[in-house]
């Protein structure tokens, strides 16, 4: 069996980042869903922290799939309107995203950096949500006032202009 290993150099981690890494491990360990990357174990040595997860054979980011398909469509000289992907495929991917996010939120976790780049799709069109580095466990009464994530993917209302 093959595994993916996220390696972080301890000397590069300040106490705040170390706290995020510890939370990431705790969150990954408790999430068990077909549409969330599977956590295996974590360990440390004198220099590094290792997070071991399932390896997704021939998987690519959802964003790269979309960009690749756009390039193919742009090269099509017929200029007829076509959807990037068949409706059935879009519905299947959206269902996997929604069920994965539902599981995450049911476990009182907020991903805080959800975007197409943080979804891997394998050759069988099975999707996994990845990268829980900014995720946080929350209580329902918490307001979540900290501004984190990828700016272009944030809702406009989170910005105070």
N, C-alpha and C positions, 0 to 999 in steps of 0.2 A: 504494500500500500504506500502511496506517496502522500506527502504532507506539504503544506505551505507554512513557512516560518517567517514571522515578522520579527526582525532583530533591531533592538534599540540600544545604542551605546550609552551606558550609564553616565559617563562624563558629560554627555550632551544634555542631560535631563536635570532641569532645575526642580525644586520641590513641587511647584504647581503642575509641571508636566508629569512628574512621577505620580502625582495623585490621579491625573487623567489616565495614565497607563494602568494603575491599579484598578480604577473604576472600569476601564475597558475590559480587563480580564474578568472582573466580577460579573459584569453584564453579559459578556460572551458565555461564561460558564453557566448562567441560568437560562439563557435563551436556547430552546431546542425546537426548531421548526424547519420544515423542508425548504423554506425560502429565506432562511437566515444562515449565513456561513456557520459551519459547525466548528466549535471550539474543541480542541483535544486536550491540551495541557499548556502550562507555562512553567518556566524555570529561569533561574538566574545563575550567573557565574560571577567572577570578580569584575568582569568588564561589561557584560551585556545582560539584557533581559530578552527572553525568547517567548513568543506566543505562537503555539503550534495550532494550526487549523487544517481543515480538510483542503485538499488540493483539487481544484476544479479543472479537469482535463479539457483542453481546447476551449476554455472559456474566454470571453472578451467582455469589455465594458459595454453596457447598453448604449452609451453615447457613441462609442466607436462603431457599433453596428449601425446606428442611425446615420452617422457621417458617411460610412461606406456605401450605404444604400442611396443616400443623397447624391454621391458622386456618380453612381451607376445611373441614376435617374437623370442627372444633368447631362450625361453623355448621350442620352436617348434623344435623337433628332426629331422624333415624331411630335413632340410638344403637346401630346394629349395629356389630359389630367389623369394622374394615377396616384393612388395612395402609396406611401413608402413601403408599407407592409400590408399583407392581406388582413382584412378585418378580423378573421378568426385568430390570427397570430397576435394582433394588437390586444384583443380581448383576453387571450391567454396570459400574455405578459402582464397586463394591468391587473388581472386577478391574482397573479403571484405576488405582485408588488403590494396590493391591498391586503392580502391575507398575511403576508410577512409583516407589514406595518401594524396590522391589527394585533398580531401576536406581541410585537415589540411594545406597543402602547398598553396592551392588557397587562403586561408585566411592569407597568409604571416606568418605562424607559422612553426617553426622548432621544432620537438619533442626533439631531442638531446639525447634520451635514448631509441630509438625504438629497441625492441628485443622480442623474443617469450614470455618472462615472462611478458611483458607489453601488451599482448593480452589475453583477457578472451573470452572463448568460452562456450556458454550455452548448455543445453541439446538438443536444437533444431539446434545446429551448427551455431548459430548466434554469430558473433565475434564483440567485442568492443575493441578499442585501449584505454588503460588506462595510468595513471601515467604521468601527464604533469608537474611534479615538476621541471624538468630541461628545460622545453620548453621555447621558446622565440619568441616574435613577431619581425620580421625583415623587413627591407626595402631591395629591390632587390640589391641595391648597397653595402649593408653591407657585409663585408668579412667573418664574423663569425670565428674569429681567436682563440676564447677561446676553450680550450680542455676540453670537458665534455662528460660524458657518461660512459658506461661500457666497459672497455678496450678490452675484448675478442670479442666484437661486433663491434669495430671500424675498419674502413678501414685502411689498412697499410699505405696509403699515408698521413694520418693525423699525423703520428709519424715522428719526425725528429730524425733519429738515428745517 
